[in-house]
Amino acid sequence: MSEQDGTPGNRLRKELPEEAPAAPSEAVSPAKDEEPGLTGRQRLVQGLWPPRVTRAQLIVAVLLFGLGFGLAVQVASNSDGDSALRGARQEDLVRILDELDDRTQRLEDEKTGLEKQRDELENSSDQAEEARKQTLEKERQLGILAGTVAAQGPGITMTIEDTKGTVEADMLLDAVQELRAAGAEAIQVNGVRVVAGTYLTDSGKSVSVDGNKINAPYRFKVIGKPQDLEPALNIPGGVVQTLEKEQATVTVERSTKIVVDALRAVKQPDYARSSSR
């Protein structure tokens, strides 16, 4: 070894590793899904469309659509049902609520009466006599409902003047149904007793009730609670307003005594027989 090679400078140069030659830079290739030459916005749109929807997302979307459709239909139906009362006056709404309360009270009274009859039968010393009394009372009540016996009591008289001949049978039937719903216990129209099986038909310019032709003015004699019957006819969009739109004149009068004396013949059933032995 020569003296020059042993110098400290030469030893330092030998101990330092030689720098590896720099690797040639590799060109970055574009992504497989991206086309060369696209802008950033175009690449964003390409990544968002068409959307990649999984099966679970599709099921959730269908369920949400069904739920929204159902809610929309319910809201629409409620709006239609409330539209008839939305334009009503405050006093009309109060009257309707009072009528509903009265109907509830009538049902409660009927329940109480039936419970009282049961208790009387159970506690009476002479159950046979008590049963006979209740049977006679029930027969009288059923006779009134069937139209086979006369009845009297508080109620109203409704008179419909129809000079234009525009009142039809279905309008009078609506009046009968409204009166029944308000608690009417006996109804008579122009001398014809109205019962459960009563039907009304048009007959030229007049109306027939159970085949009996009646002419205007139509006079209803109704037994029941006047405070319930009259408001039921005068509710917004009810019987009176409908008839007045047809240019008919309607008057309703309350009375403490209404006599319903038109009778129906007792009809024996042809086939039905009592099943009691």
Accessible surface in RSA format (square Angstrom, percent):
REM  Atomic radii and reference values for relative SASA: ProtOr
REM  Chains: A
REM  Algorithm: Lee & Richards
REM  Probe-radius: 1.40
REM  Slices: 20
REM RES _ NUM      All-atoms   Total-Side   Main-Chain    Non-polar    All polar
REM                ABS   REL    ABS   REL    ABS   REL    ABS   REL    ABS   REL
RES MET A   1   200.15 103.7 109.01  72.1  91.14 217.0  99.79  84.8 100.36 133.0
RES SER A   2    62.51  52.8  46.63  62.2  15.88  36.6  51.33 109.3  11.17  15.7
RES GLU A   3   158.49  91.0 140.57 106.3  17.92  42.7  65.05 125.8  93.44  76.3
RES GLN A   4   138.57  77.5 137.84 100.7   0.73   1.7  40.81  86.9  97.76  74.1
RES ASP A   5    59.01  41.3  56.42  56.2   2.58   6.1   1.07   2.5  57.93  57.8
RES GLY A   6    27.02  33.3   0.00   N/A  27.02  33.3  17.71  48.6   9.32  20.9
RES THR A   7    55.36  39.4  52.79  53.5   2.58   6.1  51.08  68.6   4.28   6.5
RES PRO A   8    97.33  70.9  92.01  83.9   5.32  19.4  93.11  76.9   4.22  26.2
RES GLY A   9    36.73  45.3   0.00   N/A  36.73  45.3  31.09  85.3   5.65  12.6
RES ASN A  10    28.94  20.0  28.34  27.4   0.60   1.4   7.39  17.8  21.55  20.8
RES ARG A  11   116.48  48.9 115.10  58.7   1.38   3.3  50.72  69.3  65.76  39.9
RES LEU A  12   105.18  58.6 103.61  74.1   1.57   3.9 105.16  73.9   0.02   0.1
RES ARG A  13   161.80  67.9 145.46  74.2  16.34  38.9  71.85  98.2  89.96  54.5
RES LYS A  14   144.48  70.5 112.77  69.2  31.71  75.5  90.84  81.8  53.64  57.1
RES GLU A  15   134.36  77.1 104.60  79.1  29.76  70.9  46.67  90.3  87.69  71.6
RES LEU A  16   111.85  62.3 105.04  75.1   6.81  17.1 105.11  73.8   6.74  18.1
RES PRO A  17   118.82  86.6  95.41  87.0  23.41  85.1 106.49  87.9  12.32  76.6
RES GLU A  18   167.04  95.9 138.83 105.0  28.21  67.2  59.07 114.3 107.97  88.2
RES GLU A  19   167.83  96.4 138.40 104.7  29.43  70.1  58.45 113.1 109.38  89.3
RES ALA A  20    87.01  80.0  60.02  92.6  26.99  61.4  64.41  90.7  22.60  59.9
RES PRO A  21   126.27  92.0 101.79  92.8  24.49  89.0 113.43  93.6  12.85  79.8
RES ALA A  22   100.21  92.1  65.71 101.4  34.50  78.5  74.57 105.0  25.63  67.9
RES ALA A  23    87.52  80.5  60.42  93.2  27.10  61.6  64.64  91.0  22.87  60.6
RES PRO A  24   119.40  87.0 101.51  92.5  17.89  65.0 112.72  93.1   6.68  41.5
RES SER A  25   114.71  96.9  79.93 106.7  34.78  80.1  53.27 113.4  61.44  86.1
RES GLU A  26   161.32  92.6 134.45 101.7  26.87  64.0  53.68 103.8 107.63  87.9
RES ALA A  27   101.86  93.7  67.29 103.8  34.56  78.6  77.70 109.4  24.15  64.0
RES VAL A  28   146.08  96.1 115.18 104.3  30.90  74.5 119.90 104.2  26.18  71.0
RES SER A  29    88.50  74.8  70.61  94.2  17.89  41.2  41.76  88.9  46.74  65.5
RES PRO A  30    87.85  64.0  65.00  59.3  22.85  83.0  76.91  63.5  10.94  68.0
RES ALA A  31    56.27  51.7  36.50  56.3  19.76  45.0  48.24  67.9   8.03  21.3
RES LYS A  32   211.00 102.9 170.75 104.8  40.24  95.8 121.76 109.6  89.23  95.1
RES ASP A  33   126.51  88.6 109.02 108.5  17.49  41.4  38.59  90.8  87.92  87.7
RES GLU A  34    69.68  40.0  63.71  48.2   5.97  14.2  11.56  22.4  58.13  47.5
RES GLU A  35   105.29  60.5 100.95  76.4   4.34  10.3  30.58  59.1  74.72  61.0
RES PRO A  36   110.51  80.5  86.48  78.8  24.02  87.3  92.54  76.4  17.97 111.7
RES GLY A  37    81.54 100.6   0.00   N/A  81.54 100.6  42.58 116.8  38.96  87.3
RES LEU A  38    44.01  24.5  33.61  24.0  10.40  26.1  33.92  23.8  10.10  27.2
RES THR A  39    79.31  56.4  71.94  72.9   7.37  17.6  75.14 100.9   4.18   6.3
RES GLY A  40    44.57  55.0   0.00   N/A  44.57  55.0  27.93  76.7  16.64  37.3
RES ARG A  41   195.39  82.0 184.44  94.0  10.95  26.1  65.54  89.6 129.84  78.7
RES GLN A  42    92.04  51.5  85.93  62.8   6.11  14.5  29.37  62.5  62.67  47.5
RES ARG A  43    94.85  39.8  85.33  43.5   9.52  22.7  11.80  16.1  83.05  50.3
RES LEU A  44   111.82  62.3 105.10  75.2   6.72  16.9 111.08  78.0   0.74   2.0
RES VAL A  45    88.87  58.5  87.75  79.4   1.12   2.7  88.86  77.2   0.01   0.0
RES GLN A  46    75.26  42.1  62.06  45.4  13.20  31.4  37.17  79.1  38.08  28.9
RES GLY A  47    44.82  55.3   0.00   N/A  44.82  55.3  32.13  88.2  12.68  28.4
RES LEU A  48   121.49  67.7 110.09  78.8  11.40  28.6 112.31  78.9   9.18  24.7
RES TRP A  49   176.54  70.8 168.49  81.6   8.05  18.9 143.39  76.5  33.15  53.8
RES PRO A  50    95.57  69.7  94.60  86.2   0.97   3.5  94.60  78.1   0.97   6.1
RES PRO A  51    72.18  52.6  52.48  47.8  19.70  71.6  56.54  46.7  15.64  97.2
RES ARG A  52   195.05  81.9 163.91  83.6  31.13  74.1  81.38 111.2 113.67  68.9
RES VAL A  53    90.98  59.9  57.68  52.2  33.30  80.2  58.16  50.5  32.81  89.0
RES THR A  54    79.75  56.7  72.00  73.0   7.75  18.5  75.38 101.2   4.37   6.6
RES ARG A  55   192.38  80.8 180.91  92.2  11.47  27.3  66.62  91.0 125.76  76.2
RES ALA A  56    66.90  61.5  60.21  92.9   6.68  15.2  64.29  90.5   2.61   6.9
RES GLN A  57   103.98  58.1  95.32  69.7   8.66  20.6  37.97  80.8  66.00  50.1
RES LEU A  58   103.83  57.8 103.26  73.9   0.57   1.4 103.83  72.9   0.00   0.0
RES ILE A  59    88.29  50.2  86.29  64.3   2.00   4.8  88.25  63.5   0.04   0.1
RES VAL A  60    81.23  53.5  81.15  73.5   0.08   0.2  81.23  70.6   0.00   0.0
RES ALA A  61    54.16  49.8  44.97  69.4   9.19  20.9  49.63  69.9   4.53  12.0
RES VAL A  62    92.44  60.8  87.98  79.6   4.47  10.8  90.83  78.9   1.62   4.4
RES LEU A  63   119.68  66.7 111.64  79.9   8.03  20.2 113.92  80.0   5.76  15.5
RES LEU A  64   112.32  62.6 104.50  74.8   7.82  19.6 104.87  73.6   7.45  20.1
RES PHE A  65   150.75  75.4 141.15  87.4   9.60  25.0 149.41  90.6   1.34   3.8
RES GLY A  66    40.15  49.5   0.00   N/A  40.15  49.5  31.53  86.5   8.61  19.3
RES LEU A  67   112.01  62.4 103.52  74.1   8.48  21.3 109.64  77.0   2.37   6.4
RES GLY A  68    37.55  46.3   0.00   N/A  37.55  46.3  31.62  86.8   5.93  13.3
RES PHE A  69   128.35  64.2 121.59  75.3   6.76  17.6 126.25  76.5   2.09   6.0
RES GLY A  70    37.69  46.5   0.00   N/A  37.69  46.5  32.68  89.7   5.02  11.2
RES LEU A  71    98.95  55.1  97.97  70.1   0.98   2.5  98.12  68.9   0.83   2.2
RES ALA A  72    60.22  55.4  47.02  72.6  13.20  30.0  55.74  78.5   4.48  11.9
RES VAL A  73    79.56  52.4  76.37  69.1   3.19   7.7  79.14  68.8   0.42   1.1
RES GLN A  74   104.07  58.2 100.04  73.1   4.03   9.6  27.90  59.4  76.17  57.8
RES VAL A  75    96.33  63.4  95.06  86.1   1.28   3.1  96.08  83.5   0.25   0.7
RES ALA A  76    53.72  49.4  47.01  72.5   6.71  15.3  53.21  74.9   0.51   1.4
RES SER A  77    60.89  51.5  48.05  64.1  12.84  29.6  43.50  92.6  17.40  24.4
RES ASN A  78    80.92  55.8  75.89  73.3   5.03  12.1  23.58  56.7  57.34  55.4
RES SER A  79    48.39  40.9  44.32  59.1   4.07   9.4  25.71  54.7  22.69  31.8
RES ASP A  80   106.17  74.4  93.68  93.2  12.49  29.5  30.34  71.4  75.82  75.6
RES GLY A  81    52.89  65.2   0.00   N/A  52.89  65.2  37.03 101.6  15.85  35.5
RES ASP A  82    80.01  56.0  78.78  78.4   1.24   2.9  16.53  38.9  63.48  63.3
RES SER A  83    61.14  51.7  44.88  59.9  16.25  37.4  28.29  60.2  32.85  46.0
RES ALA A  84    77.61  71.4  52.95  81.7  24.66  56.1  64.48  90.8  13.13  34.8
RES LEU A  85    80.94  45.1  77.68  55.6   3.26   8.2  77.75  54.6   3.19   8.6
RES ARG A  86   158.14  66.4 125.81  64.1  32.32  77.0  77.54 106.0  80.60  48.8
RES GLY A  87    74.55  91.9   0.00   N/A  74.55  91.9  42.95 117.9  31.60  70.8
RES ALA A  88    18.86  17.3   0.00   0.0  18.86  42.9   4.30   6.1  14.56  38.6
RES ARG A  89   143.87  60.4 136.57  69.6   7.30  17.4  63.54  86.8  80.33  48.7
RES GLN A  90   140.80  78.7 132.57  96.9   8.23  19.6  40.24  85.7 100.56  76.3
RES GLU A  91    91.56  52.6  83.50  63.2   8.06  19.2  46.87  90.7  44.69  36.5
RES ASP A  92     8.24   5.8   7.97   7.9   0.27   0.6   0.37   0.9   7.87   7.9
RES LEU A  93    66.03  36.8  65.47  46.8   0.56   1.4  65.63  46.1   0.40   1.1
RES VAL A  94    74.27  48.9  74.27  67.2   0.00   0.0  74.27  64.5   0.00   0.0
RES ARG A  95    75.41  31.7  71.74  36.6   3.67   8.7  16.35  22.3  59.06  35.8
RES ILE A  96    32.59  18.5  32.59  24.3   0.00   0.0  32.59  23.5   0.00   0.0
RES LEU A  97   108.03  60.2 107.75  77.1   0.29   0.7 107.75  75.7   0.29   0.8
RES ASP A  98    73.69  51.6  72.98  72.6   0.71   1.7  23.27  54.8  50.42  50.3
RES GLU A  99    10.96   6.3   9.03   6.8   1.94   4.6   6.10  11.8   4.86   4.0
RES LEU A 100    88.75  49.4  87.27  62.4   1.47   3.7  87.54  61.5   1.20   3.2
RES ASP A 101    92.50  64.8  86.31  85.9   6.19  14.6  26.12  61.5  66.38  66.2
RES ASP A 102    35.31  24.7  33.98  33.8   1.33   3.1   1.78   4.2  33.54  33.4
RES ARG A 103    68.10  28.6  67.15  34.2   0.94   2.2  25.87  35.4  42.23  25.6
RES THR A 104    78.96  56.2  78.25  79.3   0.72   1.7  53.23  71.5  25.74  38.9
RES GLN A 105   100.74  56.3  99.55  72.8   1.18   2.8  37.41  79.6  63.33  48.0
RES ARG A 106    70.01  29.4  64.45  32.9   5.57  13.3  52.52  71.8  17.49  10.6
RES LEU A 107   122.34  68.1 116.88  83.6   5.47  13.7 117.24  82.3   5.10  13.7
RES GLU A 108    86.35  49.6  85.47  64.7   0.88   2.1  24.84  48.1  61.51  50.2
RES ASP A 109    80.05  56.1  70.88  70.5   9.17  21.7  29.84  70.2  50.21  50.1
RES GLU A 110   108.65  62.4  97.22  73.6  11.43  27.2  41.46  80.2  67.19  54.9
RES LYS A 111   118.28  57.7 114.26  70.1   4.02   9.6  63.73  57.4  54.55  58.1
RES THR A 112    84.13  59.8  83.51  84.7   0.62   1.5  60.56  81.3  23.58  35.6
RES GLY A 113    30.22  37.3   0.00   N/A  30.22  37.3  29.17  80.0   1.05   2.4
RES LEU A 114    94.97  52.9  88.66  63.4   6.31  15.9  88.96  62.5   6.02  16.2
RES GLU A 115    68.12  39.1  66.58  50.4   1.55   3.7  19.72  38.1  48.41  39.5
RES LYS A 116   130.63  63.7 126.37  77.5   4.26  10.1  72.45  65.2  58.18  62.0
RES GLN A 117    55.57  31.1  55.57  40.6   0.00   0.0  14.64  31.2  40.92  31.0
RES ARG A 118   129.92  54.6 125.04  63.7   4.88  11.6  54.34  74.3  75.58  45.8
RES ASP A 119    56.84  39.8  56.67  56.4   0.17   0.4  17.20  40.5  39.64  39.5
RES GLU A 120    65.96  37.9  59.41  44.9   6.55  15.6  32.45  62.8  33.50  27.4
RES LEU A 121    62.04  34.6  59.90  42.9   2.14   5.4  60.05  42.2   1.99   5.4
RES GLU A 122   112.09  64.4  87.79  66.4  24.31  57.9  38.63  74.7  73.46  60.0
RES ASN A 123   121.40  83.7  89.44  86.4  31.96  77.0  33.41  80.4  87.99  85.0
RES SER A 124    32.29  27.3  15.74  21.0  16.55  38.1  15.64  33.3  16.65  23.3
RES SER A 125   125.49 106.0  79.59 106.2  45.89 105.7  59.23 126.1  66.26  92.8
RES ASP A 126    78.45  54.9  74.11  73.8   4.34  10.3  31.63  74.4  46.82  46.7
RES GLN A 127    97.19  54.3  92.93  67.9   4.26  10.1  25.27  53.8  71.92  54.5
RES ALA A 128    78.66  72.3  60.96  94.1  17.69  40.2  69.87  98.4   8.79  23.3
RES GLU A 129    60.36  34.7  57.46  43.5   2.91   6.9  27.12  52.4  33.25  27.1
RES GLU A 130    33.31  19.1  32.57  24.6   0.74   1.8   1.26   2.4  32.05  26.2
RES ALA A 131    41.40  38.1  39.22  60.5   2.18   5.0  40.62  57.2   0.78   2.1
RES ARG A 132   124.17  52.1 118.42  60.4   5.75  13.7  64.71  88.4  59.46  36.0
RES LYS A 133   113.73  55.5 107.47  65.9   6.25  14.9  56.58  50.9  57.14  60.9
RES GLN A 134    30.54  17.1  24.55  17.9   5.99  14.3  21.84  46.5   8.71   6.6
RES THR A 135    86.07  61.2  80.53  81.6   5.54  13.2  61.62  82.8  24.45  37.0
RES LEU A 136    92.76  51.7  87.06  62.3   5.69  14.3  87.39  61.4   5.37  14.4
RES GLU A 137    69.16  39.7  66.11  50.0   3.06   7.3  32.69  63.2  36.47  29.8
RES LYS A 138    83.15  40.6  82.41  50.6   0.74   1.8  54.33  48.9  28.82  30.7
RES GLU A 139   111.58  64.1 105.21  79.6   6.37  15.2  43.75  84.6  67.84  55.4
RES ARG A 140   122.83  51.6 116.59  59.4   6.24  14.9  65.60  89.6  57.23  34.7
RES GLN A 141    64.39  36.0  62.10  45.4   2.28   5.4  22.24  47.3  42.14  32.0
RES LEU A 142    99.31  55.3  97.75  69.9   1.56   3.9  97.97  68.8   1.34   3.6
RES GLY A 143     8.52  10.5   0.00   N/A   8.52  10.5   7.95  21.8   0.57   1.3
RES ILE A 144    30.70  17.5  28.46  21.2   2.24   5.4  28.46  20.5   2.24   6.1
RES LEU A 145   105.70  58.9  93.63  67.0  12.07  30.3  95.43  67.0  10.27  27.6
RES ALA A 146    52.43  48.2  38.36  59.2  14.08  32.0  46.09  64.9   6.35  16.8
RES GLY A 147     0.10   0.1   0.00   N/A   0.10   0.1   0.10   0.3   0.00   0.0
RES THR A 148    38.68  27.5  22.98  23.3  15.70  37.4  14.21  19.1  24.47  37.0
RES VAL A 149    57.76  38.0  54.81  49.6   2.95   7.1  57.76  50.2   0.00   0.0
RES ALA A 150    57.42  52.8  36.83  56.8  20.60  46.9  37.24  52.4  20.19  53.5
RES ALA A 151    13.87  12.8   4.46   6.9   9.41  21.4  13.30  18.7   0.57   1.5
RES GLN A 152   119.06  66.6  93.24  68.1  25.81  61.5  24.82  52.8  94.24  71.5
RES GLY A 153    14.11  17.4   0.00   N/A  14.11  17.4  14.11  38.7   0.00   0.0
RES PRO A 154    68.47  49.9  68.47  62.4   0.00   0.0  68.47  56.5   0.00   0.0
RES GLY A 155     0.00   0.0   0.00   N/A   0.00   0.0   0.00   0.0   0.00   0.0
RES ILE A 156     0.00   0.0   0.00   0.0   0.00   0.0   0.00   0.0   0.00   0.0
RES THR A 157    15.95  11.3  14.93  15.1   1.03   2.4   6.62   8.9   9.34  14.1
RES MET A 158     0.00   0.0   0.00   0.0   0.00   0.0   0.00   0.0   0.00   0.0
RES THR A 159    24.57  17.5  24.10  24.4   0.47   1.1  17.10  23.0   7.47  11.3
RES ILE A 160     0.00   0.0   0.00   0.0   0.00   0.0   0.00   0.0   0.00   0.0
RES GLU A 161    75.37  43.3  73.89  55.9   1.47   3.5  27.55  53.3  47.82  39.0
RES ASP A 162    14.16   9.9   1.58   1.6  12.59  29.8   0.56   1.3  13.61  13.6
RES THR A 163   121.91  86.7  83.41  84.6  38.49  91.7  76.04 102.1  45.86  69.3
RES LYS A 164   132.40  64.6 102.43  62.8  29.97  71.4  51.05  45.9  81.35  86.7
RES GLY A 165    34.26  42.2   0.00   N/A  34.26  42.2  10.82  29.7  23.43  52.5
RES THR A 166    46.77  33.3  37.37  37.9   9.40  22.4  43.43  58.3   3.34   5.1
RES VAL A 167     6.33   4.2   0.00   0.0   6.33  15.3   0.00   0.0   6.33  17.2
RES GLU A 168    84.97  48.8  84.47  63.9   0.51   1.2  15.00  29.0  69.97  57.1
RES ALA A 169     5.50   5.1   5.39   8.3   0.11   0.2   5.50   7.7   0.00   0.0
RES ASP A 170    83.20  58.3  78.36  78.0   4.85  11.5  40.17  94.5  43.03  42.9
RES MET A 171    26.97  14.0  24.53  16.2   2.44   5.8  25.78  21.9   1.19   1.6
RES LEU A 172     0.06   0.0   0.06   0.0   0.00   0.0   0.06   0.0   0.00   0.0
RES LEU A 173    57.52  32.0  57.52  41.2   0.00   0.0  57.52  40.4   0.00   0.0
RES ASP A 174    75.61  53.0  71.77  71.4   3.84   9.1  19.70  46.4  55.91  55.8
RES ALA A 175     0.13   0.1   0.13   0.2   0.00   0.0   0.13   0.2   0.00   0.0
RES VAL A 176     1.70   1.1   1.70   1.5   0.00   0.0   1.70   1.5   0.00   0.0
RES GLN A 177    95.43  53.4  89.62  65.5   5.80  13.8  28.03  59.7  67.39  51.1
RES GLU A 178    40.96  23.5  38.26  28.9   2.69   6.4   2.42   4.7  38.53  31.5
RES LEU A 179     0.00   0.0   0.00   0.0   0.00   0.0   0.00   0.0   0.00   0.0
RES ARG A 180    94.34  39.6  78.38  40.0  15.96  38.0  39.74  54.3  54.61  33.1
RES ALA A 181    47.31  43.5  28.71  44.3  18.60  42.3  41.33  58.2   5.98  15.8
RES ALA A 182     0.62   0.6   0.00   0.0   0.62   1.4   0.00   0.0   0.62   1.6
RES GLY A 183    18.83  23.2   0.00   N/A  18.83  23.2  12.80  35.1   6.04  13.5
RES ALA A 184    18.51  17.0   0.00   0.0  18.51  42.1   0.00   0.0  18.51  49.0
RES GLU A 185   108.41  62.2 100.69  76.2   7.71  18.4  26.88  52.0  81.53  66.6
RES ALA A 186     5.29   4.9   0.00   0.0   5.29  12.0   5.17   7.3   0.11   0.3
RES ILE A 187     6.03   3.4   5.43   4.0   0.60   1.4   5.43   3.9   0.60   1.6
RES GLN A 188    13.51   7.6  13.41   9.8   0.10   0.2   0.35   0.7  13.16  10.0
RES VAL A 189     0.65   0.4   0.65   0.6   0.00   0.0   0.65   0.6   0.00   0.0
RES ASN A 190    50.39  34.7  19.59  18.9  30.80  74.2  21.36  51.4  29.03  28.1
RES GLY A 191    50.45  62.2   0.00   N/A  50.45  62.2  24.44  67.1  26.01  58.2
RES VAL A 192    16.67  11.0  14.02  12.7   2.65   6.4  16.67  14.5   0.00   0.0
RES ARG A 193     2.80   1.2   1.18   0.6   1.62   3.9   0.00   0.0   2.80   1.7
RES VAL A 194    11.18   7.4   1.26   1.1   9.92  23.9   1.26   1.1   9.92  26.9
RES VAL A 195    21.77  14.3  18.96  17.2   2.81   6.8  21.77  18.9   0.00   0.0
RES ALA A 196    98.47  90.5  68.53 105.8  29.93  68.1  73.58 103.6  24.89  65.9
RES GLY A 197    62.57  77.2   0.00   N/A  62.57  77.2  39.49 108.4  23.07  51.7
RES THR A 198    18.72  13.3   1.80   1.8  16.92  40.3   1.91   2.6  16.80  25.4
RES TYR A 199   119.25  55.7 115.83  65.9   3.43   8.9  89.79  67.5  29.46  36.3
RES LEU A 200    21.94  12.2   2.31   1.7  19.63  49.3   2.31   1.6  19.63  52.8
RES THR A 201    65.43  46.5  61.65  62.5   3.77   9.0  54.67  73.4  10.76  16.3
RES ASP A 202    86.78  60.8  59.69  59.4  27.08  64.0  26.29  61.9  60.49  60.3
RES SER A 203    33.56  28.4  26.21  35.0   7.35  16.9  11.24  23.9  22.31  31.3
RES GLY A 204    80.99  99.9   0.00   N/A  80.99  99.9  43.95 120.6  37.04  82.9
RES LYS A 205   186.29  90.9 163.08 100.1  23.21  55.3 111.54 100.4  74.76  79.6
RES SER A 206    10.03   8.5   6.85   9.1   3.18   7.3   6.95  14.8   3.08   4.3
RES VAL A 207     0.03   0.0   0.03   0.0   0.00   0.0   0.03   0.0   0.00   0.0
RES SER A 208    12.61  10.7  12.61  16.8   0.00   0.0   4.27   9.1   8.33  11.7
RES VAL A 209     0.36   0.2   0.36   0.3   0.00   0.0   0.36   0.3   0.00   0.0
RES ASP A 210    24.55  17.2   7.91   7.9  16.64  39.3   6.98  16.4  17.57  17.5
RES GLY A 211    56.57  69.8   0.00   N/A  56.57  69.8  26.14  71.7  30.42  68.1
RES ASN A 212    74.49  51.4  70.28  67.9   4.21  10.1  15.24  36.7  59.25  57.3
RES LYS A 213   132.94  64.9 103.82  63.7  29.12  69.3  50.24  45.2  82.70  88.1
RES ILE A 214     9.89   5.6   5.56   4.1   4.33  10.4   9.89   7.1   0.00   0.0
RES ASN A 215    90.38  62.3  82.96  80.2   7.43  17.9  25.46  61.3  64.93  62.8
RES ALA A 216    39.06  35.9  14.78  22.8  24.28  55.2  15.01  21.1  24.05  63.7
RES PRO A 217    67.18  49.0  62.07  56.6   5.12  18.6  62.07  51.2   5.12  31.8
RES TYR A 218     1.02   0.5   1.02   0.6   0.00   0.0   0.00   0.0   1.02   1.3
RES ARG A 219   122.09  51.3 121.27  61.8   0.83   2.0  38.21  52.2  83.88  50.8
RES PHE A 220     0.06   0.0   0.06   0.0   0.00   0.0   0.06   0.0   0.00   0.0
RES LYS A 221    50.73  24.7  50.73  31.1   0.00   0.0  21.13  19.0  29.60  31.5
RES VAL A 222     0.00   0.0   0.00   0.0   0.00   0.0   0.00   0.0   0.00   0.0
RES ILE A 223    11.24   6.4  11.24   8.4   0.00   0.0  11.24   8.1   0.00   0.0
RES GLY A 224     8.32  10.3   0.00   N/A   8.32  10.3   8.32  22.8   0.00   0.0
RES LYS A 225   103.97  50.7  95.33  58.5   8.64  20.6  58.17  52.4  45.80  48.8
RES PRO A 226    17.43  12.7  17.43  15.9   0.00   0.0  17.43  14.4   0.00   0.0
RES GLN A 227    99.80  55.8  91.33  66.7   8.47  20.2  35.69  76.0  64.11  48.6
RES ASP A 228     1.17   0.8   0.36   0.4   0.81   1.9   0.83   2.0   0.34   0.3
RES LEU A 229     0.00   0.0   0.00   0.0   0.00   0.0   0.00   0.0   0.00   0.0
RES GLU A 230    43.79  25.1  43.79  33.1   0.00   0.0   5.18  10.0  38.61  31.5
RES PRO A 231    18.91  13.8  17.09  15.6   1.82   6.6  18.91  15.6   0.00   0.0
RES ALA A 232     0.00   0.0   0.00   0.0   0.00   0.0   0.00   0.0   0.00   0.0
RES LEU A 233     0.04   0.0   0.00   0.0   0.04   0.1   0.00   0.0   0.04   0.1
RES ASN A 234    48.51  33.5  38.06  36.8  10.45  25.2  12.05  29.0  36.46  35.2
RES ILE A 235    36.57  20.8  36.24  27.0   0.33   0.8  36.42  26.2   0.15   0.4
RES PRO A 236    37.40  27.3  19.38  17.7  18.02  65.5  20.06  16.6  17.33 107.7
RES GLY A 237    56.62  69.8   0.00   N/A  56.62  69.8  28.65  78.6  27.96  62.6
RES GLY A 238    10.53  13.0   0.00   N/A  10.53  13.0  10.53  28.9   0.00   0.0
RES VAL A 239    11.05   7.3   6.60   6.0   4.45  10.7  10.63   9.2   0.42   1.1
RES VAL A 240    13.75   9.0  13.75  12.4   0.00   0.0  13.75  11.9   0.00   0.0
RES GLN A 241    75.04  42.0  73.25  53.5   1.79   4.3  21.22  45.2  53.83  40.8
RES THR A 242    55.37  39.4  54.38  55.1   0.99   2.4  38.85  52.2  16.52  25.0
RES LEU A 243     1.15   0.6   1.15   0.8   0.00   0.0   1.15   0.8   0.00   0.0
RES GLU A 244    90.59  52.0  75.24  56.9  15.34  36.5  23.43  45.3  67.16  54.8
RES LYS A 245   164.07  80.0 131.51  80.7  32.56  77.5  87.37  78.6  76.70  81.7
RES GLU A 246    60.86  34.9  58.30  44.1   2.56   6.1   2.94   5.7  57.92  47.3
RES GLN A 247   119.43  66.8  98.71  72.1  20.72  49.3  38.74  82.5  80.69  61.2
RES ALA A 248     6.07   5.6   0.00   0.0   6.07  13.8   0.11   0.2   5.96  15.8
RES THR A 249    79.25  56.4  76.22  77.3   3.03   7.2  46.24  62.1  33.01  49.9
RES VAL A 250    18.39  12.1   0.31   0.3  18.08  43.6   0.31   0.3  18.08  49.0
RES THR A 251    70.14  49.9  65.28  66.2   4.86  11.6  59.76  80.3  10.38  15.7
RES VAL A 252    31.61  20.8   6.92   6.3  24.68  59.5   6.92   6.0  24.68  67.0
RES GLU A 253   115.21  66.1 110.87  83.9   4.34  10.3  38.33  74.1  76.87  62.8
RES ARG A 254   123.98  52.1  95.07  48.5  28.91  68.8  40.78  55.7  83.20  50.4
RES SER A 255    40.90  34.6  30.26  40.4  10.64  24.5  23.48  50.0  17.42  24.4
RES THR A 256   126.99  90.3 111.93 113.5  15.06  35.9  83.21 111.8  43.78  66.2
RES LYS A 257   125.52  61.2 110.86  68.0  14.66  34.9  58.15  52.3  67.37  71.8
RES ILE A 258    10.17   5.8   8.73   6.5   1.43   3.5  10.17   7.3   0.00   0.0
RES VAL A 259    56.92  37.5  53.80  48.7   3.12   7.5  53.80  46.7   3.12   8.5
RES VAL A 260     0.00   0.0   0.00   0.0   0.00   0.0   0.00   0.0   0.00   0.0
RES ASP A 261    82.47  57.8  69.57  69.2  12.90  30.5  20.07  47.2  62.40  62.2
RES ALA A 262    15.54  14.3   6.12   9.4   9.43  21.4  15.54  21.9   0.00   0.0
RES LEU A 263   103.09  57.4  72.19  51.6  30.89  77.7  72.28  50.8  30.81  82.9
RES ARG A 264    70.76  29.7  64.16  32.7   6.61  15.7  18.77  25.7  51.99  31.5
RES ALA A 265    97.97  90.1  65.47 101.0  32.50  73.9  75.80 106.7  22.18  58.7
RES VAL A 266   113.64  74.8  85.24  77.2  28.40  68.4  86.77  75.4  26.87  72.9
RES LYS A 267   176.25  86.0 150.40  92.3  25.84  61.5  97.34  87.6  78.90  84.0
RES GLN A 268   137.13  76.7 127.55  93.2   9.58  22.8  58.56 124.6  78.58  59.6
RES PRO A 269    67.66  49.3  53.13  48.4  14.54  52.8  62.29  51.4   5.37  33.4
RES ASP A 270   106.15  74.4  82.12  81.7  24.03  56.8  19.37  45.6  86.78  86.5
RES TYR A 271   202.00  94.3 178.05 101.3  23.94  62.3 133.83 100.6  68.17  84.0
RES ALA A 272    68.23  62.7  54.19  83.6  14.04  31.9  64.38  90.7   3.85  10.2
RES ARG A 273   174.40  73.2 142.54  72.7  31.86  75.9  79.91 109.2  94.49  57.3
RES SER A 274    95.57  80.8  56.11  74.9  39.46  90.9  54.50 116.1  41.07  57.5
RES SER A 275   111.12  93.9  80.21 107.0  30.91  71.2  53.39 113.7  57.72  80.9
RES SER A 276    94.89  80.2  66.35  88.5  28.54  65.7  54.23 115.5  40.66  57.0
RES ARG A 277   283.69 119.1 200.76 102.3  82.93 197.5 112.77 154.1 170.92 103.6
END  Absolute sums over single chains surface
CHAIN  1 A    20457.9      16831.4       3626.5      11925.0       8532.9
END  Absolute sums over all chains
TOTAL         20457.9      16831.4       3626.5      11925.0       8532.9
